[in-house]
Amino acid sequence: MVDFINQTQQLGANHFDNKASHSFGDLTKKEWNTMFYKHLDHHLNQFGM
């Protein structure tokens, strides 16, 4: 998981700007950022972290 987070950070926000999500279609870099945050937060809370 940490490797995925590091890879995402290295790609940078512009890499994700207007990229398509399988579930939601094209997203802005801000929308991607929000989705990454909420998804990671969900799993950290799921395991009591």
mmCIF entry with sequence, helices, sheets and N, C-alpha, C, O atoms, coordinates in Angstrom:
data_MODEL
# 
_entry.id   MODEL 
# 
_entity.id                         1 
_entity.type                       polymer 
_entity.pdbx_number_of_molecules   1 
# 
_entity_poly.entity_id                      1 
_entity_poly.type                           'polypeptide(L)' 
_entity_poly.nstd_linkage                   no 
_entity_poly.nstd_monomer                   no 
_entity_poly.pdbx_seq_one_letter_code       MVDFINQTQQLGANHFDNKASHSFGDLTKKEWNTMFYKHLDHHLNQFGM 
_entity_poly.pdbx_seq_one_letter_code_can   MVDFINQTQQLGANHFDNKASHSFGDLTKKEWNTMFYKHLDHHLNQFGM 
_entity_poly.pdbx_strand_id                 A 
# 
loop_
_entity_poly_seq.entity_id 
_entity_poly_seq.num 
_entity_poly_seq.mon_id 
_entity_poly_seq.hetero 
1 1  MET n 
1 2  VAL n 
1 3  ASP n 
1 4  PHE n 
1 5  ILE n 
1 6  ASN n 
1 7  GLN n 
1 8  THR n 
1 9  GLN n 
1 10 GLN n 
1 11 LEU n 
1 12 GLY n 
1 13 ALA n 
1 14 ASN n 
1 15 HIS n 
1 16 PHE n 
1 17 ASP n 
1 18 ASN n 
1 19 LYS n 
1 20 ALA n 
1 21 SER n 
1 22 HIS n 
1 23 SER n 
1 24 PHE n 
1 25 GLY n 
1 26 ASP n 
1 27 LEU n 
1 28 THR n 
1 29 LYS n 
1 30 LYS n 
1 31 GLU n 
1 32 TRP n 
1 33 ASN n 
1 34 THR n 
1 35 MET n 
1 36 PHE n 
1 37 TYR n 
1 38 LYS n 
1 39 HIS n 
1 40 LEU n 
1 41 ASP n 
1 42 HIS n 
1 43 HIS n 
1 44 LEU n 
1 45 ASN n 
1 46 GLN n 
1 47 PHE n 
1 48 GLY n 
1 49 MET n 
# 
_struct_asym.id          A 
_struct_asym.entity_id   1 
# 
loop_
_struct_conf.conf_type_id 
_struct_conf.id 
_struct_conf.pdbx_PDB_helix_id 
_struct_conf.beg_label_comp_id 
_struct_conf.beg_label_asym_id 
_struct_conf.beg_label_seq_id 
_struct_conf.pdbx_beg_PDB_ins_code 
_struct_conf.end_label_comp_id 
_struct_conf.end_label_asym_id 
_struct_conf.end_label_seq_id 
_struct_conf.pdbx_end_PDB_ins_code 
_struct_conf.beg_auth_comp_id 
_struct_conf.beg_auth_asym_id 
_struct_conf.beg_auth_seq_id 
_struct_conf.end_auth_comp_id 
_struct_conf.end_auth_asym_id 
_struct_conf.end_auth_seq_id 
_struct_conf.pdbx_PDB_helix_class 
_struct_conf.details 
_struct_conf.pdbx_PDB_helix_length 
HELX_P HELX_P1 AA1 VAL A 2  ? LEU A 11 ? VAL A 2  LEU A 11 1 ? 10 
HELX_P HELX_P2 AA2 ALA A 13 ? PHE A 16 ? ALA A 13 PHE A 16 1 ? 4  
HELX_P HELX_P3 AA3 LYS A 29 ? GLN A 46 ? LYS A 29 GLN A 46 1 ? 18 
# 
_struct_conf_type.id          HELX_P 
_struct_conf_type.criteria    ? 
_struct_conf_type.reference   ? 
# 
_struct_sheet.id               AA1 
_struct_sheet.type             ? 
_struct_sheet.number_strands   2 
_struct_sheet.details          ? 
# 
_struct_sheet_order.sheet_id     AA1 
_struct_sheet_order.range_id_1   1 
_struct_sheet_order.range_id_2   2 
_struct_sheet_order.offset       ? 
_struct_sheet_order.sense        anti-parallel 
# 
loop_
_struct_sheet_range.sheet_id 
_struct_sheet_range.id 
_struct_sheet_range.beg_label_comp_id 
_struct_sheet_range.beg_label_asym_id 
_struct_sheet_range.beg_label_seq_id 
_struct_sheet_range.pdbx_beg_PDB_ins_code 
_struct_sheet_range.end_label_comp_id 
_struct_sheet_range.end_label_asym_id 
_struct_sheet_range.end_label_seq_id 
_struct_sheet_range.pdbx_end_PDB_ins_code 
_struct_sheet_range.beg_auth_comp_id 
_struct_sheet_range.beg_auth_asym_id 
_struct_sheet_range.beg_auth_seq_id 
_struct_sheet_range.end_auth_comp_id 
_struct_sheet_range.end_auth_asym_id 
_struct_sheet_range.end_auth_seq_id 
AA1 1 LYS A 19 ? SER A 21 ? LYS A 19 SER A 21 
AA1 2 GLY A 25 ? LEU A 27 ? GLY A 25 LEU A 27 
# 
loop_
_atom_site.group_PDB 
_atom_site.id 
_atom_site.type_symbol 
_atom_site.label_atom_id 
_atom_site.label_alt_id 
_atom_site.label_comp_id 
_atom_site.label_asym_id 
_atom_site.label_entity_id 
_atom_site.label_seq_id 
_atom_site.pdbx_PDB_ins_code 
_atom_site.Cartn_x 
_atom_site.Cartn_y 
_atom_site.Cartn_z 
_atom_site.occupancy 
_atom_site.B_iso_or_equiv 
_atom_site.pdbx_formal_charge 
_atom_site.auth_seq_id 
_atom_site.auth_comp_id 
_atom_site.auth_asym_id 
_atom_site.auth_atom_id 
_atom_site.pdbx_PDB_model_num 
ATOM 1   N N  . MET A 1 1  ? 0.815   -1.190 0.000   1.00 0.00 ? 1  MET A N  1 
ATOM 2   C CA . MET A 1 1  ? 0.000   0.000  0.000   1.00 0.00 ? 1  MET A CA 1 
ATOM 3   C C  . MET A 1 1  ? 0.864   1.261  0.000   1.00 0.00 ? 1  MET A C  1 
ATOM 4   O O  . MET A 1 1  ? 0.573   2.217  -0.718  1.00 0.00 ? 1  MET A O  1 
ATOM 5   N N  . VAL A 1 2  ? 1.910   1.259  0.795   1.00 0.00 ? 2  VAL A N  1 
ATOM 6   C CA . VAL A 1 2  ? 2.792   2.418  0.858   1.00 0.00 ? 2  VAL A CA 1 
ATOM 7   C C  . VAL A 1 2  ? 3.429   2.678  -0.499  1.00 0.00 ? 2  VAL A C  1 
ATOM 8   O O  . VAL A 1 2  ? 3.597   3.831  -0.895  1.00 0.00 ? 2  VAL A O  1 
ATOM 9   N N  . ASP A 1 3  ? 3.785   1.615  -1.215  1.00 0.00 ? 3  ASP A N  1 
ATOM 10  C CA . ASP A 1 3  ? 4.360   1.782  -2.560  1.00 0.00 ? 3  ASP A CA 1 
ATOM 11  C C  . ASP A 1 3  ? 3.384   2.471  -3.502  1.00 0.00 ? 3  ASP A C  1 
ATOM 12  O O  . ASP A 1 3  ? 3.782   3.316  -4.304  1.00 0.00 ? 3  ASP A O  1 
ATOM 13  N N  . PHE A 1 4  ? 2.098   2.109  -3.408  1.00 0.00 ? 4  PHE A N  1 
ATOM 14  C CA . PHE A 1 4  ? 1.079   2.741  -4.248  1.00 0.00 ? 4  PHE A CA 1 
ATOM 15  C C  . PHE A 1 4  ? 0.943   4.220  -3.922  1.00 0.00 ? 4  PHE A C  1 
ATOM 16  O O  . PHE A 1 4  ? 0.824   5.046  -4.827  1.00 0.00 ? 4  PHE A O  1 
ATOM 17  N N  . ILE A 1 5  ? 0.960   4.557  -2.653  1.00 0.00 ? 5  ILE A N  1 
ATOM 18  C CA . ILE A 1 5  ? 0.868   5.966  -2.241  1.00 0.00 ? 5  ILE A CA 1 
ATOM 19  C C  . ILE A 1 5  ? 2.077   6.740  -2.755  1.00 0.00 ? 5  ILE A C  1 
ATOM 20  O O  . ILE A 1 5  ? 1.935   7.845  -3.279  1.00 0.00 ? 5  ILE A O  1 
ATOM 21  N N  . ASN A 1 6  ? 3.262   6.163  -2.605  1.00 0.00 ? 6  ASN A N  1 
ATOM 22  C CA . ASN A 1 6  ? 4.475   6.824  -3.099  1.00 0.00 ? 6  ASN A CA 1 
ATOM 23  C C  . ASN A 1 6  ? 4.443   7.005  -4.614  1.00 0.00 ? 6  ASN A C  1 
ATOM 24  O O  . ASN A 1 6  ? 4.821   8.059  -5.125  1.00 0.00 ? 6  ASN A O  1 
ATOM 25  N N  . GLN A 1 7  ? 3.994   5.982  -5.327  1.00 0.00 ? 7  GLN A N  1 
ATOM 26  C CA . GLN A 1 7  ? 3.907   6.074  -6.784  1.00 0.00 ? 7  GLN A CA 1 
ATOM 27  C C  . GLN A 1 7  ? 2.926   7.162  -7.202  1.00 0.00 ? 7  GLN A C  1 
ATOM 28  O O  . GLN A 1 7  ? 3.200   7.930  -8.125  1.00 0.00 ? 7  GLN A O  1 
ATOM 29  N N  . THR A 1 8  ? 1.793   7.227  -6.530  1.00 0.00 ? 8  THR A N  1 
ATOM 30  C CA . THR A 1 8  ? 0.783   8.242  -6.831  1.00 0.00 ? 8  THR A CA 1 
ATOM 31  C C  . THR A 1 8  ? 1.358   9.638  -6.602  1.00 0.00 ? 8  THR A C  1 
ATOM 32  O O  . THR A 1 8  ? 1.147   10.547 -7.405  1.00 0.00 ? 8  THR A O  1 
ATOM 33  N N  . GLN A 1 9  ? 2.081   9.794  -5.505  1.00 0.00 ? 9  GLN A N  1 
ATOM 34  C CA . GLN A 1 9  ? 2.695   11.087 -5.202  1.00 0.00 ? 9  GLN A CA 1 
ATOM 35  C C  . GLN A 1 9  ? 3.738   11.459 -6.260  1.00 0.00 ? 9  GLN A C  1 
ATOM 36  O O  . GLN A 1 9  ? 3.804   12.615 -6.678  1.00 0.00 ? 9  GLN A O  1 
ATOM 37  N N  . GLN A 1 10 ? 4.544   10.502 -6.693  1.00 0.00 ? 10 GLN A N  1 
ATOM 38  C CA . GLN A 1 10 ? 5.577   10.770 -7.690  1.00 0.00 ? 10 GLN A CA 1 
ATOM 39  C C  . GLN A 1 10 ? 4.975   11.156 -9.045  1.00 0.00 ? 10 GLN A C  1 
ATOM 40  O O  . GLN A 1 10 ? 5.546   11.968 -9.773  1.00 0.00 ? 10 GLN A O  1 
ATOM 41  N N  . LEU A 1 11 ? 3.826   10.573 -9.379  1.00 0.00 ? 11 LEU A N  1 
ATOM 42  C CA . LEU A 1 11 ? 3.177   10.916 -10.644 1.00 0.00 ? 11 LEU A CA 1 
ATOM 43  C C  . LEU A 1 11 ? 2.725   12.369 -10.650 1.00 0.00 ? 11 LEU A C  1 
ATOM 44  O O  . LEU A 1 11 ? 2.762   13.031 -11.688 1.00 0.00 ? 11 LEU A O  1 
ATOM 45  N N  . GLY A 1 12 ? 2.306   12.859 -9.512  1.00 0.00 ? 12 GLY A N  1 
ATOM 46  C CA . GLY A 1 12 ? 1.891   14.253 -9.377  1.00 0.00 ? 12 GLY A CA 1 
ATOM 47  C C  . GLY A 1 12 ? 0.455   14.489 -9.802  1.00 0.00 ? 12 GLY A C  1 
ATOM 48  O O  . GLY A 1 12 ? -0.140  13.687 -10.522 1.00 0.00 ? 12 GLY A O  1 
ATOM 49  N N  . ALA A 1 13 ? -0.085  15.595 -9.347  1.00 0.00 ? 13 ALA A N  1 
ATOM 50  C CA . ALA A 1 13 ? -1.492  15.937 -9.579  1.00 0.00 ? 13 ALA A CA 1 
ATOM 51  C C  . ALA A 1 13 ? -1.830  16.060 -11.055 1.00 0.00 ? 13 ALA A C  1 
ATOM 52  O O  . ALA A 1 13 ? -2.899  15.621 -11.481 1.00 0.00 ? 13 ALA A O  1 
ATOM 53  N N  . ASN A 1 14 ? -0.945  16.644 -11.837 1.00 0.00 ? 14 ASN A N  1 
ATOM 54  C CA . ASN A 1 14 ? -1.256  16.859 -13.252 1.00 0.00 ? 14 ASN A CA 1 
ATOM 55  C C  . ASN A 1 14 ? -1.448  15.558 -14.029 1.00 0.00 ? 14 ASN A C  1 
ATOM 56  O O  . ASN A 1 14 ? -2.145  15.531 -15.043 1.00 0.00 ? 14 ASN A O  1 
ATOM 57  N N  . HIS A 1 15 ? -0.830  14.484 -13.551 1.00 0.00 ? 15 HIS A N  1 
ATOM 58  C CA . HIS A 1 15 ? -1.000  13.184 -14.196 1.00 0.00 ? 15 HIS A CA 1 
ATOM 59  C C  . HIS A 1 15 ? -2.471  12.743 -14.160 1.00 0.00 ? 15 HIS A C  1 
ATOM 60  O O  . HIS A 1 15 ? -2.948  12.072 -15.075 1.00 0.00 ? 15 HIS A O  1 
ATOM 61  N N  . PHE A 1 16 ? -3.166  13.122 -13.110 1.00 0.00 ? 16 PHE A N  1 
ATOM 62  C CA . PHE A 1 16 ? -4.542  12.663 -12.911 1.00 0.00 ? 16 PHE A CA 1 
ATOM 63  C C  . PHE A 1 16 ? -5.597  13.632 -13.451 1.00 0.00 ? 16 PHE A C  1 
ATOM 64  O O  . PHE A 1 16 ? -6.773  13.275 -13.525 1.00 0.00 ? 16 PHE A O  1 
ATOM 65  N N  . ASP A 1 17 ? -5.204  14.827 -13.821 1.00 0.00 ? 17 ASP A N  1 
ATOM 66  C CA . ASP A 1 17 ? -6.176  15.831 -14.269 1.00 0.00 ? 17 ASP A CA 1 
ATOM 67  C C  . ASP A 1 17 ? -6.906  15.362 -15.526 1.00 0.00 ? 17 ASP A C  1 
ATOM 68  O O  . ASP A 1 17 ? -6.283  15.091 -16.553 1.00 0.00 ? 17 ASP A O  1 
ATOM 69  N N  . ASN A 1 18 ? -8.207  15.273 -15.434 1.00 0.00 ? 18 ASN A N  1 
ATOM 70  C CA . ASN A 1 18 ? -9.107  14.835 -16.520 1.00 0.00 ? 18 ASN A CA 1 
ATOM 71  C C  . ASN A 1 18 ? -8.897  13.385 -16.939 1.00 0.00 ? 18 ASN A C  1 
ATOM 72  O O  . ASN A 1 18 ? -9.270  13.001 -18.047 1.00 0.00 ? 18 ASN A O  1 
ATOM 73  N N  . LYS A 1 19 ? -8.298  12.571 -16.057 1.00 0.00 ? 19 LYS A N  1 
ATOM 74  C CA . LYS A 1 19 ? -8.172  11.133 -16.309 1.00 0.00 ? 19 LYS A CA 1 
ATOM 75  C C  . LYS A 1 19 ? -9.478  10.452 -15.945 1.00 0.00 ? 19 LYS A C  1 
ATOM 76  O O  . LYS A 1 19 ? -10.168 10.855 -15.009 1.00 0.00 ? 19 LYS A O  1 
ATOM 77  N N  . ALA A 1 20 ? -9.806  9.414  -16.698 1.00 0.00 ? 20 ALA A N  1 
ATOM 78  C CA . ALA A 1 20 ? -11.065 8.705  -16.479 1.00 0.00 ? 20 ALA A CA 1 
ATOM 79  C C  . ALA A 1 20 ? -10.941 7.724  -15.312 1.00 0.00 ? 20 ALA A C  1 
ATOM 80  O O  . ALA A 1 20 ? -9.947  7.013  -15.166 1.00 0.00 ? 20 ALA A O  1 
ATOM 81  N N  . SER A 1 21 ? -11.973 7.718  -14.503 1.00 0.00 ? 21 SER A N  1 
ATOM 82  C CA . SER A 1 21 ? -12.143 6.713  -13.458 1.00 0.00 ? 21 SER A CA 1 
ATOM 83  C C  . SER A 1 21 ? -13.074 5.646  -14.014 1.00 0.00 ? 21 SER A C  1 
ATOM 84  O O  . SER A 1 21 ? -13.997 5.959  -14.765 1.00 0.00 ? 21 SER A O  1 
ATOM 85  N N  . HIS A 1 22 ? -12.840 4.388  -13.650 1.00 0.00 ? 22 HIS A N  1 
ATOM 86  C CA . HIS A 1 22 ? -13.720 3.309  -14.122 1.00 0.00 ? 22 HIS A CA 1 
ATOM 87  C C  . HIS A 1 22 ? -15.151 3.502  -13.627 1.00 0.00 ? 22 HIS A C  1 
ATOM 88  O O  . HIS A 1 22 ? -16.104 3.098  -14.293 1.00 0.00 ? 22 HIS A O  1 
ATOM 89  N N  . SER A 1 23 ? -15.294 4.112  -12.471 1.00 0.00 ? 23 SER A N  1 
ATOM 90  C CA . SER A 1 23 ? -16.619 4.256  -11.862 1.00 0.00 ? 23 SER A CA 1 
ATOM 91  C C  . SER A 1 23 ? -17.285 5.603  -12.127 1.00 0.00 ? 23 SER A C  1 
ATOM 92  O O  . SER A 1 23 ? -18.510 5.681  -12.218 1.00 0.00 ? 23 SER A O  1 
ATOM 93  N N  . PHE A 1 24 ? -16.484 6.666  -12.252 1.00 0.00 ? 24 PHE A N  1 
ATOM 94  C CA . PHE A 1 24 ? -17.047 8.012  -12.274 1.00 0.00 ? 24 PHE A CA 1 
ATOM 95  C C  . PHE A 1 24 ? -16.763 8.809  -13.542 1.00 0.00 ? 24 PHE A C  1 
ATOM 96  O O  . PHE A 1 24 ? -17.179 9.964  -13.637 1.00 0.00 ? 24 PHE A O  1 
ATOM 97  N N  . GLY A 1 25 ? -16.074 8.232  -14.513 1.00 0.00 ? 25 GLY A N  1 
ATOM 98  C CA . GLY A 1 25 ? -15.739 8.977  -15.728 1.00 0.00 ? 25 GLY A CA 1 
ATOM 99  C C  . GLY A 1 25 ? -14.574 9.914  -15.484 1.00 0.00 ? 25 GLY A C  1 
ATOM 100 O O  . GLY A 1 25 ? -13.792 9.710  -14.556 1.00 0.00 ? 25 GLY A O  1 
ATOM 101 N N  . ASP A 1 26 ? -14.455 10.945 -16.316 1.00 0.00 ? 26 ASP A N  1 
ATOM 102 C CA . ASP A 1 26 ? -13.356 11.898 -16.206 1.00 0.00 ? 26 ASP A CA 1 
ATOM 103 C C  . ASP A 1 26 ? -13.464 12.701 -14.913 1.00 0.00 ? 26 ASP A C  1 
ATOM 104 O O  . ASP A 1 26 ? -14.534 13.199 -14.561 1.00 0.00 ? 26 ASP A O  1 
ATOM 105 N N  . LEU A 1 27 ? -12.341 12.817 -14.215 1.00 0.00 ? 27 LEU A N  1 
ATOM 106 C CA . LEU A 1 27 ? -12.283 13.576 -12.968 1.00 0.00 ? 27 LEU A CA 1 
ATOM 107 C C  . LEU A 1 27 ? -11.179 14.614 -13.049 1.00 0.00 ? 27 LEU A C  1 
ATOM 108 O O  . LEU A 1 27 ? -10.159 14.403 -13.706 1.00 0.00 ? 27 LEU A O  1 
ATOM 109 N N  . THR A 1 28 ? -11.391 15.729 -12.378 1.00 0.00 ? 28 THR A N  1 
ATOM 110 C CA . THR A 1 28 ? -10.334 16.730 -12.262 1.00 0.00 ? 28 THR A CA 1 
ATOM 111 C C  . THR A 1 28 ? -9.305  16.239 -11.248 1.00 0.00 ? 28 THR A C  1 
ATOM 112 O O  . THR A 1 28 ? -9.556  15.289 -10.507 1.00 0.00 ? 28 THR A O  1 
ATOM 113 N N  . LYS A 1 29 ? -8.147  16.894 -11.220 1.00 0.00 ? 29 LYS A N  1 
ATOM 114 C CA . LYS A 1 29 ? -7.140  16.495 -10.237 1.00 0.00 ? 29 LYS A CA 1 
ATOM 115 C C  . LYS A 1 29 ? -7.639  16.724 -8.813  1.00 0.00 ? 29 LYS A C  1 
ATOM 116 O O  . LYS A 1 29 ? -7.252  15.987 -7.908  1.00 0.00 ? 29 LYS A O  1 
ATOM 117 N N  . LYS A 1 30 ? -8.478  17.713 -8.595  1.00 0.00 ? 30 LYS A N  1 
ATOM 118 C CA . LYS A 1 30 ? -9.054  17.954 -7.267  1.00 0.00 ? 30 LYS A CA 1 
ATOM 119 C C  . LYS A 1 30 ? -10.017 16.823 -6.900  1.00 0.00 ? 30 LYS A C  1 
ATOM 120 O O  . LYS A 1 30 ? -10.029 16.369 -5.755  1.00 0.00 ? 30 LYS A O  1 
ATOM 121 N N  . GLU A 1 31 ? -10.819 16.369 -7.854  1.00 0.00 ? 31 GLU A N  1 
ATOM 122 C CA . GLU A 1 31 ? -11.740 15.260 -7.595  1.00 0.00 ? 31 GLU A CA 1 
ATOM 123 C C  . GLU A 1 31 ? -10.970 13.966 -7.309  1.00 0.00 ? 31 GLU A C  1 
ATOM 124 O O  . GLU A 1 31 ? -11.342 13.200 -6.420  1.00 0.00 ? 31 GLU A O  1 
ATOM 125 N N  . TRP A 1 32 ? -9.891  13.727 -8.071  1.00 0.00 ? 32 TRP A N  1 
ATOM 126 C CA . TRP A 1 32 ? -9.054  12.559 -7.803  1.00 0.00 ? 32 TRP A CA 1 
ATOM 127 C C  . TRP A 1 32 ? -8.471  12.647 -6.404  1.00 0.00 ? 32 TRP A C  1 
ATOM 128 O O  . TRP A 1 32 ? -8.476  11.659 -5.669  1.00 0.00 ? 32 TRP A O  1 
ATOM 129 N N  . ASN A 1 33 ? -7.975  13.802 -6.029  1.00 0.00 ? 33 ASN A N  1 
ATOM 130 C CA . ASN A 1 33 ? -7.380  13.995 -4.712  1.00 0.00 ? 33 ASN A CA 1 
ATOM 131 C C  . ASN A 1 33 ? -8.394  13.681 -3.616  1.00 0.00 ? 33 ASN A C  1 
ATOM 132 O O  . ASN A 1 33 ? -8.072  12.990 -2.649  1.00 0.00 ? 33 ASN A O  1 
ATOM 133 N N  . THR A 1 34 ? -9.609  14.184 -3.766  1.00 0.00 ? 34 THR A N  1 
ATOM 134 C CA . THR A 1 34 ? -10.666 13.931 -2.785  1.00 0.00 ? 34 THR A CA 1 
ATOM 135 C C  . THR A 1 34 ? -10.984 12.444 -2.707  1.00 0.00 ? 34 THR A C  1 
ATOM 136 O O  . THR A 1 34 ? -11.152 11.898 -1.616  1.00 0.00 ? 34 THR A O  1 
ATOM 137 N N  . MET A 1 35 ? -11.066 11.790 -3.860  1.00 0.00 ? 35 MET A N  1 
ATOM 138 C CA . MET A 1 35 ? -11.383 10.368 -3.878  1.00 0.00 ? 35 MET A CA 1 
ATOM 139 C C  . MET A 1 35 ? -10.265 9.555  -3.221  1.00 0.00 ? 35 MET A C  1 
ATOM 140 O O  . MET A 1 35 ? -10.542 8.656  -2.428  1.00 0.00 ? 35 MET A O  1 
ATOM 141 N N  . PHE A 1 36 ? -8.997  9.865  -3.544  1.00 0.00 ? 36 PHE A N  1 
ATOM 142 C CA . PHE A 1 36 ? -7.871  9.158  -2.916  1.00 0.00 ? 36 PHE A CA 1 
ATOM 143 C C  . PHE A 1 36 ? -7.917  9.325  -1.401  1.00 0.00 ? 36 PHE A C  1 
ATOM 144 O O  . PHE A 1 36 ? -7.754  8.362  -0.652  1.00 0.00 ? 36 PHE A O  1 
ATOM 145 N N  . TYR A 1 37 ? -8.141  10.560 -0.963  1.00 0.00 ? 37 TYR A N  1 
ATOM 146 C CA . TYR A 1 37 ? -8.182  10.836 0.474   1.00 0.00 ? 37 TYR A CA 1 
ATOM 147 C C  . TYR A 1 37 ? -9.292  10.036 1.153   1.00 0.00 ? 37 TYR A C  1 
ATOM 148 O O  . TYR A 1 37 ? -9.053  9.367  2.159   1.00 0.00 ? 37 TYR A O  1 
ATOM 149 N N  . LYS A 1 38 ? -10.496 10.104 0.607   1.00 0.00 ? 38 LYS A N  1 
ATOM 150 C CA . LYS A 1 38 ? -11.627 9.415  1.227   1.00 0.00 ? 38 LYS A CA 1 
ATOM 151 C C  . LYS A 1 38 ? -11.442 7.904  1.227   1.00 0.00 ? 38 LYS A C  1 
ATOM 152 O O  . LYS A 1 38 ? -11.805 7.232  2.192   1.00 0.00 ? 38 LYS A O  1 
ATOM 153 N N  . HIS A 1 39 ? -10.881 7.371  0.150   1.00 0.00 ? 39 HIS A N  1 
ATOM 154 C CA . HIS A 1 39 ? -10.674 5.932  0.059   1.00 0.00 ? 39 HIS A CA 1 
ATOM 155 C C  . HIS A 1 39 ? -9.625  5.475  1.080   1.00 0.00 ? 39 HIS A C  1 
ATOM 156 O O  . HIS A 1 39 ? -9.828  4.486  1.784   1.00 0.00 ? 39 HIS A O  1 
ATOM 157 N N  . LEU A 1 40 ? -8.518  6.190  1.152   1.00 0.00 ? 40 LEU A N  1 
ATOM 158 C CA . LEU A 1 40 ? -7.470  5.843  2.102   1.00 0.00 ? 40 LEU A CA 1 
ATOM 159 C C  . LEU A 1 40 ? -7.974  6.004  3.537   1.00 0.00 ? 40 LEU A C  1 
ATOM 160 O O  . LEU A 1 40 ? -7.736  5.140  4.380   1.00 0.00 ? 40 LEU A O  1 
ATOM 161 N N  . ASP A 1 41 ? -8.668  7.104  3.813   1.00 0.00 ? 41 ASP A N  1 
ATOM 162 C CA . ASP A 1 41 ? -9.213  7.347  5.144   1.00 0.00 ? 41 ASP A CA 1 
ATOM 163 C C  . ASP A 1 41 ? -10.179 6.232  5.546   1.00 0.00 ? 41 ASP A C  1 
ATOM 164 O O  . ASP A 1 41 ? -10.163 5.781  6.692   1.00 0.00 ? 41 ASP A O  1 
ATOM 165 N N  . HIS A 1 42 ? -11.006 5.794  4.622   1.00 0.00 ? 42 HIS A N  1 
ATOM 166 C CA . HIS A 1 42 ? -11.945 4.697  4.881   1.00 0.00 ? 42 HIS A CA 1 
ATOM 167 C C  . HIS A 1 42 ? -11.201 3.446  5.342   1.00 0.00 ? 42 HIS A C  1 
ATOM 168 O O  . HIS A 1 42 ? -11.571 2.829  6.341   1.00 0.00 ? 42 HIS A O  1 
ATOM 169 N N  . HIS A 1 43 ? -10.154 3.077  4.612   1.00 0.00 ? 43 HIS A N  1 
ATOM 170 C CA . HIS A 1 43 ? -9.427  1.856  4.961   1.00 0.00 ? 43 HIS A CA 1 
ATOM 171 C C  . HIS A 1 43 ? -8.620  1.997  6.243   1.00 0.00 ? 43 HIS A C  1 
ATOM 172 O O  . HIS A 1 43 ? -8.514  1.038  7.008   1.00 0.00 ? 43 HIS A O  1 
ATOM 173 N N  . LEU A 1 44 ? -8.060  3.153  6.490   1.00 0.00 ? 44 LEU A N  1 
ATOM 174 C CA . LEU A 1 44 ? -7.340  3.355  7.744   1.00 0.00 ? 44 LEU A CA 1 
ATOM 175 C C  . LEU A 1 44 ? -8.301  3.259  8.927   1.00 0.00 ? 44 LEU A C  1 
ATOM 176 O O  . LEU A 1 44 ? -7.968  2.656  9.947   1.00 0.00 ? 44 LEU A O  1 
ATOM 177 N N  . ASN A 1 45 ? -9.485  3.848  8.800   1.00 0.00 ? 45 ASN A N  1 
ATOM 178 C CA . ASN A 1 45 ? -10.488 3.738  9.863   1.00 0.00 ? 45 ASN A CA 1 
ATOM 179 C C  . ASN A 1 45 ? -10.998 2.314  10.007  1.00 0.00 ? 45 ASN A C  1 
ATOM 180 O O  . ASN A 1 45 ? -11.285 1.859  11.114  1.00 0.00 ? 45 ASN A O  1 
ATOM 181 N N  . GLN A 1 46 ? -11.109 1.621  8.905   1.00 0.00 ? 46 GLN A N  1 
ATOM 182 C CA . GLN A 1 46 ? -11.587 0.232  8.904   1.00 0.00 ? 46 GLN A CA 1 
ATOM 183 C C  . GLN A 1 46 ? -10.699 -0.646 9.789   1.00 0.00 ? 46 GLN A C  1 
ATOM 184 O O  . GLN A 1 46 ? -11.183 -1.575 10.437  1.00 0.00 ? 46 GLN A O  1 
ATOM 185 N N  . PHE A 1 47 ? -9.400  -0.346 9.811   1.00 0.00 ? 47 PHE A N  1 
ATOM 186 C CA . PHE A 1 47 ? -8.461  -1.146 10.588  1.00 0.00 ? 47 PHE A CA 1 
ATOM 187 C C  . PHE A 1 47 ? -8.028  -0.434 11.869  1.00 0.00 ? 47 PHE A C  1 
ATOM 188 O O  . PHE A 1 47 ? -7.031  -0.808 12.488  1.00 0.00 ? 47 PHE A O  1 
ATOM 189 N N  . GLY A 1 48 ? -8.785  0.595  12.263  1.00 0.00 ? 48 GLY A N  1 
ATOM 190 C CA . GLY A 1 48 ? -8.530  1.264  13.529  1.00 0.00 ? 48 GLY A CA 1 
ATOM 191 C C  . GLY A 1 48 ? -7.267  2.090  13.567  1.00 0.00 ? 48 GLY A C  1 
ATOM 192 O O  . GLY A 1 48 ? -6.652  2.237  14.623  1.00 0.00 ? 48 GLY A O  1 
ATOM 193 N N  . MET A 1 49 ? -6.873  2.627  12.436  1.00 0.00 ? 49 MET A N  1 
ATOM 194 C CA . MET A 1 49 ? -5.644  3.429  12.390  1.00 0.00 ? 49 MET A CA 1 
ATOM 195 C C  . MET A 1 49 ? -5.972  4.899  12.350  1.00 0.00 ? 49 MET A C  1 
ATOM 196 O O  . MET A 1 49 ? -5.068  5.733  12.309  1.00 0.00 ? 49 MET A O  1 
# 
